[in-house]
Amino acid sequence: MTDVHLSVVDEDTLDTILASDVEFAGSMVFKEPMMIKGRVSGSIVSDSDLHIDEKAVVEADVKARNVTVRGSLKGDIVASGRVELYASCRVDGDVTAAEVTMEPGCRFNGICSMTGVPSSTEA
């Protein structure tokens, strides 16, 4: 059996971290990697990476390059690169990405579509 290897997020390299006491509702658009630790509802769009921390609660459709989920996400994910679902996560929504990695124990309810080709390398 193959071991699942997920990337470790170094918070020091992130431009923006929404703290656990932050609640945001609306459309979120950003260009640099970001981590959510609080509550977000609405929509999230980025050309960069999104990290959803263990205690975060997100109710939004997400479009980003790479998405890592450790917390709760209710909504669809579209990633041009990779989606990583950790054992601590709960995702209720569809996932479309070049690559999807699911750690044993993650809770995923939806349809998973893997394109196999990151959009940055498409001709």
C-alpha positions as CSV (number, residue, x, y, z in Angstrom):
1,M,0.0,0.0,0.0
2,T,1.3,3.5,-0.9
3,D,1.7,6.0,1.9
4,V,0.1,9.4,1.5
5,H,2.5,12.3,1.6
6,L,0.9,15.7,2.2
7,S,2.8,18.9,2.2
8,V,3.5,20.8,5.5
9,V,2.4,24.5,5.5
10,D,4.9,26.9,6.9
11,E,2.8,29.8,8.2
12,D,5.9,32.1,8.1
13,T,5.8,32.0,4.3
14,L,2.1,33.1,4.1
15,D,1.3,36.7,3.3
16,T,-2.2,36.6,4.9
17,I,-3.6,34.5,7.8
18,L,-7.3,35.1,8.8
19,A,-7.2,34.5,12.6
20,S,-9.6,32.1,14.4
21,D,-11.6,35.1,15.7
22,V,-12.3,36.5,12.2
23,E,-15.6,36.0,10.5
24,F,-16.0,37.1,6.9
25,A,-19.0,37.0,4.5
26,G,-18.8,37.9,0.9
27,S,-16.5,37.5,-2.1
28,M,-12.8,37.0,-1.3
29,V,-10.2,37.5,-4.1
30,F,-6.5,37.4,-3.4
31,K,-3.2,36.9,-5.3
32,E,-0.8,35.5,-2.6
33,P,-1.0,32.3,-0.5
34,M,-3.5,32.6,2.4
35,M,-4.6,30.6,5.4
36,I,-8.1,30.7,6.9
37,K,-8.4,29.9,10.6
38,G,-11.8,31.5,11.2
39,R,-15.2,31.4,9.5
40,V,-15.7,32.4,5.9
41,S,-18.9,32.3,3.8
42,G,-19.5,33.4,0.2
43,S,-16.9,32.7,-2.6
44,I,-13.1,32.5,-2.7
45,V,-11.1,33.1,-5.9
46,S,-7.3,33.1,-6.2
47,D,-4.4,32.5,-8.6
48,S,-2.5,31.2,-5.6
49,D,-2.8,28.7,-2.7
50,L,-5.5,28.5,-0.1
51,H,-5.0,26.7,3.2
52,I,-8.0,25.9,5.4
53,D,-6.8,25.2,9.0
54,E,-8.1,22.6,11.3
55,K,-10.7,24.7,13.2
56,A,-11.7,26.8,10.3
57,V,-15.3,26.7,9.0
58,V,-15.8,27.7,5.3
59,E,-19.1,27.7,3.5
60,A,-17.9,28.9,0.0
61,D,-17.2,27.8,-3.5
62,V,-13.4,27.9,-3.9
63,K,-11.3,28.4,-7.0
64,A,-7.5,28.5,-6.5
65,R,-4.2,27.0,-7.7
66,N,-3.7,24.6,-4.8
67,V,-6.1,23.9,-1.9
68,T,-5.3,22.2,1.4
69,V,-8.2,21.4,3.8
70,R,-7.7,20.5,7.4
71,G,-11.0,22.0,8.7
72,S,-14.6,22.1,7.4
73,L,-15.6,23.2,3.9
74,K,-19.1,23.2,2.5
75,G,-18.9,24.1,-1.2
76,D,-17.2,23.1,-4.4
77,I,-13.4,23.3,-5.0
78,V,-11.9,23.9,-8.4
79,A,-8.1,23.8,-8.4
80,S,-5.7,24.2,-11.3
81,G,-3.1,22.2,-9.3
82,R,-3.5,20.0,-6.3
83,V,-6.2,19.5,-3.6
84,E,-5.1,17.9,-0.3
85,L,-7.7,16.6,2.1
86,Y,-6.3,15.8,5.6
87,A,-7.7,13.3,8.1
88,S,-9.1,16.1,10.2
89,C,-11.2,17.6,7.4
90,R,-14.8,17.4,6.3
91,V,-15.6,18.4,2.8
92,D,-19.2,18.5,1.5
93,G,-19.0,19.5,-2.2
94,D,-17.5,18.5,-5.5
95,V,-13.7,18.6,-6.1
96,T,-12.2,19.2,-9.6
97,A,-8.3,19.4,-9.7
98,A,-5.3,18.1,-11.6
99,E,-4.4,16.0,-8.5
100,V,-6.3,15.1,-5.4
101,T,-4.8,13.5,-2.3
102,M,-6.9,12.2,0.5
103,E,-5.4,11.3,3.8
104,P,-7.0,8.2,5.5
105,G,-9.8,9.4,7.8
106,C,-10.8,12.5,5.9
107,R,-14.6,12.9,5.3
108,F,-15.5,13.7,1.7
109,N,-19.0,13.8,0.4
110,G,-19.2,14.8,-3.3
111,I,-17.9,14.0,-6.8
112,C,-14.2,14.0,-7.4
113,S,-12.9,14.8,-11.0
114,M,-9.1,14.6,-11.6
115,T,-7.8,16.2,-14.8
116,G,-4.3,14.9,-14.3
117,V,-2.8,18.0,-15.9
118,P,-2.1,21.3,-14.0
119,S,-3.6,24.2,-16.0
120,S,-0.2,26.0,-16.0
121,T,1.3,23.2,-18.2
122,E,-1.7,22.9,-20.6
123,A,-0.9,23.8,-24.2
